[in-house]
Amino acid sequence: MKILITGGAGYIGSVLAPRLLEAGHHVTVLDNFLFGQATLLDCCKHEGFRVVRGDCRDEALMGKLLAQADAIIPLAALVGAPMCSADTVGARTINQGAIELLCRLAAPEQRILLPVTNSGYGIGDKGKVCTEDSPLRPLSLYGSTKVAAEQAVLSRPNSLSFRLATVFGLSPRMRIDLLVNDFVHRAVTDRAVVVFEGHFKRNYIHIQDVVRAFAFGLEHFEQMKGRPYNVGLEDANLSKIELCAVIKQHLPQFTYLEAPVGEDPDKRDYIVSNQRLLSTGFATEWSLDRGIKELIKGYTILRNARYSNV
Ligand SMILES: NC(=O)c1ccc[n+]([C@@H]2O[C@H](COP(=O)([O-])OP(=O)(O)OC[C@H]3O[C@@H](n4cnc5c(N)ncnc54)[C@H](O)[C@@H]3O)[C@@H](O)[C@H]2O)c1
């Protein structure tokens, strides 16, 4: 297949693009390399790889790239509530406007597989499990732009969305702002973390399973299209404090304290069911423990010692 990935040089895209190339697909990545990231160099050896430096809001450019695509995976976004608050115009035009543009330009038979965040569930009803039919109540601009993007995509034919849990794991474009990645990083480098809203529960998913879900979605598209799918570890609906306890099993010197030092803009506190995706035959392979072990190795390599002697 010919696959267009916007934002393909990001945290998820930098793992997804090489995997799709290795599976024999032709992959075009469109990215503005917002973070100066030097990822995807390992993709350049593939004949079937094409990379374009540009903006997903550029209608003429998108029109040209779309003309050659069977499937589109639009990853380009300002990701996370803090980044969206810092650039509200960018958030609306990239997270929502560019997806509406894509839906307008794409031919009905072209397939779109869109990732969104499961923070759209906002504050879950206490103790109640969120399914894809639960109401979406995003509180932040990030959450609401992603919900609007999903509505645009799912109201056209040949589309599906993956409502991703909080992703963890290593990527060449590393993100240590994600909860598990952040806590393990602090546990390795500082041996301590101060947790706020420690009893808020979230769901988690490893980046390799996210990429496997996209590959699975491409393969089983006819059976899966037209619906949203929660993508998370079925046995990992854990509070932040419970997550810290799991990390401590790997790093016994890790200390964590709870204090009211912050608030989640999306007030994420929910339990998520991933049964719809599991019922298609998809199975996750990366547990929280496996990912934590991977992260500990990665943080031995990644160390910001530029302005310090140790
Ligand atoms: N990582 C998660 O936990 C998570 C969870 C749910 C959903 N998602 C979704 O997955 C997608 C990818 O997220 P990520 O974690 O890889 O984030 P990321 O910030 O690493 O990746 C975003 C990519 O988009 C590019 N980009 C930004 N603005 C652009 C523009 N105007 N034109 C072209 N490229 C642009 C950036 O350079 C970057 O490579 C996003 O749509 C995000 O909402 C991620």
The ligand as an SDF file (V2000), in Angstrom:
LIG
                    3D

 44 48  0  0  0  0  0  0  0  0999 V2000
    1.6290   10.0020   22.5340 N   0  0  0  0  0  0  0  0  0  0  0  0
    0.4250    9.8590   23.0820 C   0  0  0  0  0  0  0  0  0  0  0  0
    0.2940    9.4980   24.2860 O   0  0  0  0  0  0  0  0  0  0  0  0
   -0.8080   10.0810   22.2510 C   0  0  0  0  0  0  0  0  0  0  0  0
   -2.0300    9.7090   22.8240 C   0  0  0  0  0  0  0  0  0  0  0  0
   -3.1800    9.9280   22.0800 C   0  0  0  0  0  0  0  0  0  0  0  0
   -3.1170   10.4460   20.8080 C   0  0  0  0  0  0  0  0  0  0  0  0
   -1.9130   10.7970   20.2790 N   0  0  0  0  0  0  0  0  0  0  0  0
   -1.9320   11.3790   18.9320 C   0  0  0  0  0  0  0  0  0  0  0  0
   -0.9250   10.7880   18.1160 O   0  0  0  0  0  0  0  0  0  0  0  0
   -0.4080   11.7450   17.2060 C   0  0  0  0  0  0  0  0  0  0  0  0
    1.1030   11.7840   17.2940 C   0  0  0  0  0  0  0  0  0  0  0  0
    1.4990   12.1240   18.6200 O   0  0  0  0  0  0  0  0  0  0  0  0
    3.0150   12.0280   19.0960 P   0  0  0  0  0  0  0  0  0  0  0  0
    2.9860   11.5450   20.5130 O   0  0  0  0  0  0  0  0  0  0  0  0
    3.8130   11.2810   18.0920 O   0  0  0  0  0  0  0  0  0  0  0  0
    3.4150   13.5700   19.1460 O   0  0  0  0  0  0  0  0  0  0  0  0
    4.6740   14.3900   18.5300 P   0  0  0  0  0  0  0  0  0  0  0  0
    4.5470   15.7810   19.0490 O   0  0  0  0  0  0  0  0  0  0  0  0
    5.9400   13.6530   18.8130 O   0  0  0  0  0  0  0  0  0  0  0  0
    4.3960   14.3370   16.9660 O   0  0  0  0  0  0  0  0  0  0  0  0
    3.7250   15.3160   16.2380 C   0  0  0  0  0  0  0  0  0  0  0  0
    4.4470   15.4880   14.9290 C   0  0  0  0  0  0  0  0  0  0  0  0
    3.7240   16.4260   14.1430 O   0  0  0  0  0  0  0  0  0  0  0  0
    4.6440   17.3150   13.5350 C   0  0  0  0  0  0  0  0  0  0  0  0
    3.9180   18.5560   13.2450 N   0  0  0  0  0  0  0  0  0  0  0  0
    3.4160   19.4610   14.1300 C   0  0  0  0  0  0  0  0  0  0  0  0
    2.7950   20.4450   13.4850 N   0  0  0  0  0  0  0  0  0  0  0  0
    2.8700   20.1670   12.1470 C   0  0  0  0  0  0  0  0  0  0  0  0
    2.4020   20.7970   10.9800 C   0  0  0  0  0  0  0  0  0  0  0  0
    1.7110   21.9550   11.0480 N   0  0  0  0  0  0  0  0  0  0  0  0
    2.6350   20.2300    9.7760 N   0  0  0  0  0  0  0  0  0  0  0  0
    3.3450   19.0730    9.6910 C   0  0  0  0  0  0  0  0  0  0  0  0
    3.8290   18.4210   10.7830 N   0  0  0  0  0  0  0  0  0  0  0  0
    3.5860   18.9560   11.9970 C   0  0  0  0  0  0  0  0  0  0  0  0
    5.7650   17.4590   14.5600 C   0  0  0  0  0  0  0  0  0  0  0  0
    6.9900   17.8970   13.9630 O   0  0  0  0  0  0  0  0  0  0  0  0
    5.8670   16.0490   15.0800 C   0  0  0  0  0  0  0  0  0  0  0  0
    6.7630   15.3000   14.2950 O   0  0  0  0  0  0  0  0  0  0  0  0
   -1.0940   13.0680   17.5460 C   0  0  0  0  0  0  0  0  0  0  0  0
   -2.1660   13.2640   16.6570 O   0  0  0  0  0  0  0  0  0  0  0  0
   -1.6110   12.8650   18.9550 C   0  0  0  0  0  0  0  0  0  0  0  0
   -2.7570   13.6570   19.2170 O   0  0  0  0  0  0  0  0  0  0  0  0
   -0.7620   10.6200   20.9780 C   0  0  0  0  0  0  0  0  0  0  0  0
  1  2  1  0
  2  3  2  0
  2  4  1  0
  4  5  1  0
  4 44  2  0
  5  6  2  0
  6  7  1  0
  7  8  2  0
  8  9  1  0
  8 44  1  0
  9 10  1  0
  9 42  1  0
 10 11  1  0
 11 12  1  0
 11 40  1  0
 12 13  1  0
 13 14  1  0
 14 15  2  0
 14 16  1  0
 14 17  1  0
 17 18  1  0
 18 19  2  0
 18 20  1  0
 18 21  1  0
 21 22  1  0
 22 23  1  0
 23 24  1  0
 23 38  1  0
 24 25  1  0
 25 26  1  0
 25 36  1  0
 26 27  1  0
 26 35  1  0
 27 28  2  0
 28 29  1  0
 29 30  1  0
 29 35  2  0
 30 31  1  0
 30 32  2  0
 32 33  1  0
 33 34  2  0
 34 35  1  0
 36 37  1  0
 36 38  1  0
 38 39  1  0
 40 41  1  0
 40 42  1  0
 42 43  1  0
M  CHG  2   8   1  16  -1
M  END
$$$$
